[in-house]
Amino acid sequence: MSSLNVTERLKIRSLSVERLRRRALTRTLSSPIFRWRYAGAGADQILIVPQELRAADPSFWSEVAHGHFGLASQIADLKGASPFRVEPPSLAWARELHGFGWLRHLAATEEEEAAAAARDLVLDWIALRRTPSGIAYEPEIVGRRLISWIAQAGMLLESLDARSYSAVMSSIGQQIVTLKATWRNAPDGIPRLVCLIALVLSDLAVSGHDRQLKDAQDALIEELSRQILDDGGHVSRSASVLADLILDLLPLGQCFHSRGRQPPEEISASVKKSLGFLRFMRLGDGMLARFNGVSTGSPATVATVLGYSSGDLEMPSAARASGYVRLERGDTTIVADIGVPPPLEMATEAQAGALSFEMSSRQYLVLANGGFPGPADQSWVSAARATASHNTLVLAEASSSRLVRHPQLEAMIGGLPIRGPDNIFSEYGDENGQAVLNANHDGYLKRFGLIHSRRLSLSAVGDTLEGVDALRPPKGQLRLKTDLPYAIHFHLHPDCRCTLGDRTVCRVKLPDGRFWIFSAKDVSLSIEESIFYVDSAGPRPSLQIVLRGTTFGETDVHWSMRAESSDILS
């Protein structure tokens, strides 16, 4: 934990003022005097239905038919009741329930019984939620619900009697008006973007609401320009949020064309940049590198999103604005974290992984950070955010970033942000055919007076990775009063096996039978237990190679990973 510095105190004051301003504006716009501005000529029909790009699971209907409702890794036993009338097993479950993203699973069955159940559930929600309050009316949840109802309008409105049809359309109209007045209260980041995407989609798809389209469109463009960095990454430094964002943005282009309008170039440019960044962050296993909030995911989802890139995306060796670098030679790919934490308001899931990296060989992940636990495994979050859960050096058993605890800040942003390192230097490029990264960070400077430096060098054919981790003072010489322990962690993917040769060598076996040899000089090497937090079935036990020693103020540790020659020649 860490007390606030002057910059952070000013930041909190600024966030507080902005929050009060947004709330005051929302209250004003929500008053009867102003709400009429957002009402359309009437929401009596859905003009266009956007394509649903998210994967659907038809087996969800089988669970529902048997009285179980599984969302956010939690299952509620309905015991014959409506899911809207039972005690939610978790907050995440309740938010997914009221967001209605699960409608796509019922639609995927193409069974009339499932469609009828979907219509009944929507009507039940309308009957129970006449007062706009609680989780169901959090701005992001309203946005998610509008997107889902409009995307599944064909299923929801089919065969409805006139009274039920009117109830659904009236609710959609009321929710649009509510969201237009309240979207500014959504948490900064993706939640606010979801609200604005929902508003643009609603103005395009719902009759009588397109006169407000320009305002929603301009607000969305402004948020995209603020949140999407020049290299296509998101300001939170999480790659996984982009995949979901793109799945929401892509159907907008179709909707613009269907209404005879040209999609704004700014939206198309944001999508193209973000697709390039996702390809940059993708390793050989098809997944996104696990940094700064990347949690469980599906290679199929990433592949689906990248399928819209048409294969014409440029992929540079580094994403400087987002703070990542990619080293790639032969069948070996490495992605490393060379960035400082995101702004405080975006750092509640950021992880202390400065100079950590992940490595894949062909389609297999070899070295993997712990990742960010899913909604059902939140007890692991603190451990997963720590530096020790990343492939990098830990000094004196302390993380290179520090948690910032402040009740007002936590209440405003919904969690604990991290601070530091303040400065990370990096340079990367080609040296005689090798892909090389040199970087350092000051996350341990104020506490211990030392800079952590790391050099990674990947051979021209990708069969050897050589590394040097160093601890040094920023200038001159330093002799610590007490030697400090350090540990350099190399977490293996759970599908890899590892056996110790001697105290400085071990063999890592990949699922396809190939071996990589890990070795180190003048340091104690051990194989220890680890945890991989982002498996779809929940946290999995794994192994890690750990190099341990002590530093008196100046230390160099040389290590390498080498593919056995027979593997490269086969």
URZI-V211491 format. One line per field, one symbol per residue. ss: DSSP state (a for helix, b for strand, c for the rest). burial: 1 if it has 16 or more other ideal C-beta (glycine too) atoms within 10 Angstrom, else 0. A space follows every 50 residues. Layout:
# URZI-V211491
ss=???
burial=???
This chain:
# URZI-V211491
ss=cbcccaaaaaaaaaaaaaaaaaaaaaaaaacaaaaaaacccccccbcccc ccccccccaaaaaaaccbbbbccbbbbcccccaaacccccaaaaaaaaac ccaaaaaacccaaaaaaaaaaaaaaaaaccccccaaacaaaaaaaaaaaa acaaaaaccccaaaaaaaaaaaaaaaaaaaaaaaaccccaaaaaaaaaaa aaaaabcccaaaaaaaaaaaaaaaaaabcccccbcccccaaaaaaaaaaa aaaaaaaaccccccaaaaaaaaaaaaaaaaabcccccbccccccccccaa aaaaaaaaaccccccccbbccccbbbbbbccbbbbbbccccccaaacccc ccccccbbbbbccbbbbcccccccaaaaaaaaaaacaaacccbbbccbcc cbbbccaaaaaaacccbbbccccbbbbbbbbccbbbbbbbbcccaaaacc bbbbbbbbcccccbbbbbbbbbcccccccccccbbbbbbbbbccccbbbb bbccbbbbbcccccbbbbbbcccbbbbbbbbbcccccccbbbbbbbbbbb bcccbbbbbbbbbcaaaaac
burial=00010001001100100010010001001100000001110010011111 01100100011001000011111101000000110001110111111111 11111111100001101110111011001000000111111111111111 11101110010001101110111111111111111111111111111111 11111101110110011011101100111011111111111111111111 11101100000011011101111111111111111111111111111000 11011100100010000111111111111011111111111111111111 11111111111101111111111111100110011111111111100111 11110100100110011111100101010000011111111111100101 11111111100111111111111000010100010111111111110100 00010101010001010101001010100111111000100111111110 10101011111110001000
